[in-house]
Amino acid sequence: MLKRCQVLLTDWQEEYIRKGSERYDQSFSEVLRIFLCEGFLHLIPLLHPEYKPGITGKELAAMTRKSGNPNTTIEQRHNLVSKLYFEARKAVEYRMGKVKKQNKGKVYG
């Protein structure tokens, strides 16, 4: 389920995402979601070295190149994005579980 969020970006961030959306023929929002997922897949294993994502950095780079290939069908692109979303969600759920365990019993105030 998608939720509408207002995001303020600097000029260079907006330009880079806009250029990506043009290059890969995706909406601005879709490219922003893809970049976030790629960031999750990069950052979470750094925070939790025991976590091994289902996509390696090399596989992620190969997926990005394949998405940019004009010979890649829309269905193939959809499958690549779906895999990215699935793996990023697993990583985020892992991280959220770890954070929840660390914060259990702590009192904030």
KOLVEXLO-39682 format. One record per residue: residue number from 1; residue in three letters; chain; x, y, z of N, C-alpha, C in turn. Coordinates in steps of 0.05 Angstrom, whole numbers, always signed. Layout:
! KOLVEXLO-39682
- NUM, ALA, A, X, Y, Z, X, Y, Z, X, Y, Z .
...
//
This chain:
! KOLVEXLO-39682
- 1, MET, A, +17, -23, +0, +0, +0, +0, +18, +25, +0 .
- 2, LEU, A, +11, +43, -17, +27, +68, -19, +14, +89, -2 .
- 3, LYS, A, +30, +106, +11, +21, +128, +26, +34, +154, +16 .
- 4, ARG, A, +18, +175, +15, +28, +200, +6, +45, +214, +28 .
- 5, CYS, A, +69, +222, +21, +86, +236, +40, +99, +260, +26 .
- 6, GLN, A, +102, +281, +41, +116, +304, +30, +145, +301, +37 .
- 7, VAL, A, +162, +303, +16, +191, +301, +20, +204, +326, +8 .
- 8, LEU, A, +220, +339, +25, +235, +362, +15, +263, +353, +7 .
- 9, LEU, A, +271, +359, -18, +296, +351, -28, +313, +376, -36 .
- 10, THR, A, +339, +373, -35, +356, +394, -45, +355, +393, -75 .
- 11, ASP, A, +365, +414, -88, +364, +416, -117, +379, +392, -130 .
- 12, TRP, A, +403, +386, -119, +418, +364, -132, +405, +337, -129 .
- 13, GLN, A, +391, +333, -106, +377, +307, -102, +353, +305, -122 .
- 14, GLU, A, +338, +326, -124, +315, +326, -143, +325, +322, -171 .
- 15, GLU, A, +346, +335, -179, +357, +333, -206, +365, +304, -212 .
- 16, TYR, A, +379, +292, -193, +389, +265, -197, +366, +245, -199 .
- 17, ILE, A, +346, +247, -182, +323, +230, -183, +307, +234, -209 .
- 18, ARG, A, +304, +259, -217, +289, +266, -241, +303, +254, -265 .
- 19, LYS, A, +330, +257, -267, +345, +245, -289, +342, +215, -289 .
- 20, GLY, A, +343, +203, -265, +339, +174, -264, +312, +165, -273 .
- 21, SER, A, +291, +181, -266, +264, +174, -275, +262, +176, -306 .
- 22, GLU, A, +275, +195, -317, +275, +198, -346, +290, +175, -360 .
- 23, ARG, A, +314, +169, -349, +331, +148, -361, +317, +121, -360 .
- 24, TYR, A, +305, +115, -337, +293, +88, -334, +263, +87, -340 .
- 25, ASP, A, +253, +110, -350, +224, +112, -357, +206, +103, -334 .
- 26, GLN, A, +212, +114, -310, +196, +108, -286, +186, +135, -275 .
- 27, SER, A, +166, +134, -258, +157, +158, -245, +178, +168, -225 .
- 28, PHE, A, +176, +193, -218, +194, +204, -198, +191, +189, -172 .
- 29, SER, A, +166, +184, -164, +161, +170, -139, +172, +142, -139 .
- 30, GLU, A, +169, +128, -162, +180, +100, -164, +210, +100, -161 .
- 31, VAL, A, +223, +119, -174, +253, +120, -172, +261, +127, -143 .
- 32, LEU, A, +247, +144, -130, +253, +151, -102, +250, +126, -85 .
- 33, ARG, A, +229, +111, -89, +225, +86, -74, +247, +66, -79 .
- 34, ILE, A, +256, +64, -104, +277, +46, -112, +303, +54, -98 .
- 35, PHE, A, +309, +80, -99, +334, +90, -86, +333, +85, -56 .
- 36, LEU, A, +310, +89, -43, +307, +83, -15, +313, +53, -9 .
- 37, CYS, A, +301, +36, -25, +305, +7, -21, +335, +0, -25 .
- 38, GLU, A, +348, +11, -45, +376, +6, -49, +392, +16, -25 .
- 39, GLY, A, +385, +38, -14, +398, +48, +10, +394, +30, +34 .
- 40, PHE, A, +369, +20, +38, +364, +1, +59, +382, -24, +57 .
- 41, LEU, A, +384, -34, +32, +399, -58, +27, +429, -54, +31 .
- 42, HIS, A, +438, -29, +29, +466, -22, +34, +471, -18, +64 .
- 43, LEU, A, +454, -2, +76, +459, +7, +104, +453, -15, +125 .
- 44, ILE, A, +432, -29, +123, +424, -48, +144, +446, -70, +148 .
- 45, PRO, A, +458, -81, +127, +480, -100, +132, +504, -87, +146 .
- 46, LEU, A, +508, -62, +142, +530, -48, +156, +524, -45, +185 .
- 47, LEU, A, +498, -40, +192, +490, -37, +220, +488, -64, +234 .
- 48, HIS, A, +482, -85, +218, +479, -112, +229, +494, -131, +211 .
- 49, PRO, A, +520, -134, +215, +537, -151, +197, +527, -180, +196 .
- 50, GLU, A, +512, -189, +216, +502, -216, +215, +479, -220, +195 .
- 51, TYR, A, +467, -197, +186, +446, -199, +167, +457, -201, +139 .
- 52, LYS, A, +448, -221, +125, +457, -226, +97, +433, -222, +78 .
- 53, PRO, A, +433, -200, +64, +410, -195, +46, +409, -215, +23 .
- 54, GLY, A, +386, -218, +11, +383, -237, -11, +394, -226, -37 .
- 55, ILE, A, +403, -202, -37, +416, -189, -61, +443, -178, -53 .
- 56, THR, A, +464, -186, -66, +490, -174, -61, +493, -148, -76 .
- 57, GLY, A, +513, -133, -69, +519, -108, -82, +523, -111, -112 .
- 58, LYS, A, +537, -133, -119, +542, -138, -148, +516, -145, -162 .
- 59, GLU, A, +499, -161, -149, +473, -167, -161, +456, -142, -164 .
- 60, LEU, A, +457, -125, -145, +442, -100, -146, +451, -83, -169 .
- 61, ALA, A, +478, -81, -173, +489, -66, -196, +480, -78, -222 .
- 62, ALA, A, +481, -105, -224, +472, -119, -248, +443, -114, -254 .
- 63, MET, A, +427, -114, -233, +398, -109, -236, +393, -80, -247 .
- 64, THR, A, +409, -61, -237, +406, -34, -245, +414, -31, -275 .
- 65, ARG, A, +436, -44, -282, +444, -43, -311, +423, -56, -328 .
- 66, LYS, A, +412, -79, -320, +392, -92, -336, +367, -75, -339 .
- 67, SER, A, +359, -61, -317, +336, -44, -319, +340, -21, -339 .
- 68, GLY, A, +364, -12, -341, +371, +10, -360, +374, +1, -389 .
- 69, ASN, A, +376, -25, -393, +379, -36, -420, +353, -34, -435 .
- 70, PRO, A, +354, -21, -459, +329, -18, -475, +316, -44, -483 .
- 71, ASN, A, +332, -66, -484, +321, -92, -492, +307, -106, -469 .
- 72, THR, A, +308, -95, -445, +294, -107, -422, +265, -101, -424 .
- 73, THR, A, +248, -121, -423, +219, -117, -425, +208, -104, -400 .
- 74, ILE, A, +184, -93, -403, +171, -81, -380, +166, -102, -358 .
- 75, GLU, A, +159, -126, -366, +154, -147, -347, +180, -154, -332 .
- 76, GLN, A, +202, -155, -346, +228, -161, -333, +235, -139, -313 .
- 77, ARG, A, +230, -114, -321, +236, -91, -303, +218, -93, -278 .
- 78, HIS, A, +193, -100, -282, +174, -103, -260, +184, -124, -241 .
- 79, ASN, A, +194, -147, -252, +204, -168, -235, +229, -160, -219 .
- 80, LEU, A, +246, -144, -232, +270, -134, -218, +263, -116, -195 .
- 81, VAL, A, +244, -98, -200, +235, -79, -179, +221, -95, -156 .
- 82, SER, A, +205, -114, -164, +191, -130, -143, +211, -145, -125 .
- 83, LYS, A, +232, -156, -138, +253, -170, -122, +267, -150, -103 .
- 84, LEU, A, +273, -126, -114, +286, -106, -97, +268, -98, -74 .
- 85, TYR, A, +243, -94, -78, +224, -87, -57, +222, -109, -36 .
- 86, PHE, A, +221, -134, -45, +218, -156, -27, +243, -159, -9 .
- 87, GLU, A, +266, -157, -21, +291, -160, -5, +295, -136, +14 .
- 88, ALA, A, +288, -112, +5, +290, -88, +22, +270, -90, +45 .
- 89, ARG, A, +247, -100, +40, +227, -103, +62, +237, -123, +82 .
- 90, LYS, A, +248, -145, +73, +259, -165, +92, +281, -152, +109 .
- 91, ALA, A, +298, -136, +97, +320, -123, +112, +309, -104, +132 .
- 92, VAL, A, +289, -88, +124, +277, -68, +142, +263, -83, +166 .
- 93, GLU, A, +248, -104, +160, +235, -119, +181, +255, -131, +200 .
- 94, TYR, A, +278, -140, +190, +299, -150, +207, +309, -128, +226 .
- 95, ARG, A, +315, -105, +214, +325, -82, +229, +305, -73, +250 .
- 96, MET, A, +280, -71, +243, +259, -63, +261, +257, -82, +285 .
- 97, GLY, A, +259, -108, +279, +258, -128, +300, +282, -125, +320 .
- 98, LYS, A, +305, -119, +309, +329, -115, +326, +326, -90, +343 .
- 99, VAL, A, +316, -69, +331, +312, -43, +346, +292, -47, +368 .
- 100, LYS, A, +270, -61, +362, +249, -66, +381, +260, -82, +405 .
- 101, LYS, A, +277, -102, +400, +289, -118, +422, +307, -101, +439 .
- 102, GLN, A, +323, -83, +426, +342, -66, +440, +327, -46, +458 .
- 103, ASN, A, +304, -36, +449, +289, -16, +464, +270, -27, +484 .
- 104, LYS, A, +267, -54, +484, +248, -66, +503, +256, -60, +532 .
- 105, GLY, A, +238, -50, +547, +243, -45, +575, +255, -17, +580 .
- 106, LYS, A, +262, -3, +559, +273, +24, +564, +249, +44, +568 .
- 107, VAL, A, +254, +63, +585, +233, +83, +590, +243, +109, +578 .
- 108, TYR, A, +225, +121, +562, +232, +146, +549, +217, +168, +563 .
- 109, GLY, A, +228, +192, +564, +213, +213, +577, +227, +239, +578 .
//
